[in-house]
Amino acid sequence: YHLFPDQAACAEKYGIDLNSDPEPVPEPAAKSAAIPVPESAAKPAPVAKPCYPDFLASYSTCTCEGTPPPIMSRNAGSYLFETMEACCENLKCEDPPAATTTPCPSCFWFPDVWGPENKCIYGDDYDKFMAKPSFSENFLFETERSCCDKHCCGGNCDDGRP
């Protein structure tokens, strides 16, 4: 009912009485005798720790840690893999950004305004106008996500921008 403000509004739209008892579910039809299948062959063994795309990372990568999001579990053939290598082969993983050993106090995420595609870059080589007080809040960001949210990385914008 995510398209409605609450469950009652959804029920009203479709003429559903929330106070009535649900209709009984019919019993399944009798099954014909089946050829016995060994339990090990009946279904594939679940992957103990599946690897899946890590869409929260700041670069294309996979992870084998934690629990995959429910939508990935419902579409396991497309999102869950037995190994990191299989996941990365499917996703075309990028190498993680190199870790810096010294902090960069003047480094920020900023839009690549002169490049051919919408993307954000980390560093201190941004155009100097971006650091001016009247521009900095729109051009310099602490995280890649906040930069991309503002500047439509990859052209995936909810407001119709290319």
C-alpha positions in Angstrom: 0.0 0.0 0.0 3.0 2.3 -0.5 1.0 4.3 -3.1 -1.6 5.3 -0.4 -1.1 7.2 2.8 -2.3 4.2 4.8 -3.8 0.7 4.6 -7.4 2.0 5.0 -7.1 4.3 1.9 -5.8 1.4 -0.2 -8.7 -0.8 1.0 -11.2 1.9 0.3 -10.0 2.4 -3.3 -10.3 -1.3 -4.0 -13.4 -2.0 -2.1 -11.8 -4.3 0.5 -13.5 -4.6 3.9 -10.6 -4.8 6.4 -12.9 -6.1 9.2 -14.2 -9.2 7.3 -12.7 -12.6 7.6 -10.6 -13.6 4.6 -12.0 -16.2 2.3 -10.8 -19.7 3.1 -7.9 -21.0 1.0 -8.9 -24.2 -1.0 -7.0 -27.4 -0.1 -4.4 -28.4 -2.8 -5.5 -31.1 -5.2 -4.2 -34.6 -4.6 -0.8 -35.1 -6.1 0.0 -38.0 -8.4 2.7 -40.4 -7.3 6.0 -38.8 -8.1 9.3 -40.4 -8.8 11.3 -40.1 -5.6 14.2 -37.7 -5.9 17.1 -37.7 -3.5 16.9 -34.7 -1.3 20.4 -33.5 -2.4 19.2 -33.4 -6.0 15.8 -31.8 -5.4 17.1 -28.2 -5.1 20.5 -26.5 -5.3 22.3 -26.1 -2.0 22.0 -22.5 -0.8 25.2 -20.4 -1.0 26.6 -20.2 2.6 27.7 -16.6 2.3 26.6 -15.2 -1.0 28.5 -12.4 -2.7 26.4 -9.6 -4.2 26.7 -6.1 -5.7 27.5 -3.5 -3.1 25.5 -0.6 -4.4 26.3 1.5 -1.3 30.1 1.6 -2.1 31.5 4.6 -3.9 32.7 2.4 -6.8 31.4 -0.7 -8.6 32.2 -3.6 -6.3 30.8 -6.7 -4.7 30.8 -7.9 -1.1 30.4 -11.2 0.6 29.8 -9.7 4.0 26.5 -9.3 5.8 23.1 -10.1 4.4 22.1 -9.2 0.9 19.1 -6.8 0.5 15.7 -8.6 0.2 15.3 -7.6 -3.5 18.6 -9.3 -4.3 17.5 -12.5 -2.5 14.2 -12.5 -4.4 16.2 -12.3 -7.7 19.1 -14.5 -6.6 20.0 -15.6 -10.2 20.8 -12.0 -11.1 22.4 -10.8 -7.8 23.8 -13.6 -5.7 27.0 -15.4 -6.5 29.0 -18.1 -4.9 32.3 -16.2 -5.2 33.6 -12.7 -5.3 35.1 -13.4 -8.7 31.8 -14.5 -10.2 30.0 -11.5 -8.8 32.7 -9.1 -10.1 32.7 -10.8 -13.5 29.0 -10.1 -13.7 29.2 -6.5 -12.3 32.5 -5.5 -14.1 34.0 -4.4 -10.7 36.3 -1.5 -10.5 39.4 -1.4 -8.4 38.8 0.4 -5.1 40.2 3.9 -4.9 43.8 4.0 -3.6 43.9 4.8 0.1 45.8 8.0 0.9 48.2 7.9 3.8 48.1 11.6 4.5 44.9 13.5 5.0 44.1 16.2 2.4 42.4 19.1 4.2 41.5 20.8 0.9 40.2 17.7 -0.8 36.5 17.4 -1.6 34.1 15.6 -3.9 33.3 17.9 -6.8 31.4 17.6 -10.1 33.5 17.1 -13.3 31.8 20.1 -15.0 34.1 20.0 -18.0 34.0 16.2 -18.6 31.7 14.4 -21.2 29.6 12.6 -18.5 28.1 13.5 -15.2 30.4 12.2 -12.4 32.0 13.4 -9.2 35.8 13.4 -8.6 37.7 13.5 -5.3 40.7 15.7 -4.9 41.9 19.3 -4.6 42.2 20.1 -8.3 38.7 21.6 -8.6 38.2 24.9 -10.4 38.9 27.8 -7.9 35.4 29.3 -8.4 34.0 26.2 -6.7 35.7 27.2 -3.4 34.1 30.7 -3.4 31.5 31.1 -0.6 28.7 31.7 -3.1 29.5 28.4 -4.9 31.0 26.0 -2.5 27.8 24.6 -1.1 26.8 23.6 -4.6 30.1 22.3 -5.8 32.3 20.9 -2.9 31.0 17.9 -0.9 32.2 15.7 1.9 30.9 12.5 0.2 30.6 11.2 -3.3 26.9 10.4 -2.7 26.0 14.0 -1.8 27.9 15.3 -4.8 26.1 12.8 -7.1 22.8 13.6 -5.6 23.2 17.2 -6.5 24.9 16.7 -9.9 23.1 13.7 -11.3 26.0 11.2 -11.6 25.5 8.9 -14.6 22.4 10.8 -15.6 20.1 8.9 -13.2 18.0 11.8 -11.9 14.5 11.7 -10.5 13.7 15.2 -11.6 14.1 14.6 -15.4 17.5 16.1 -15.7 19.8 14.3 -18.3 
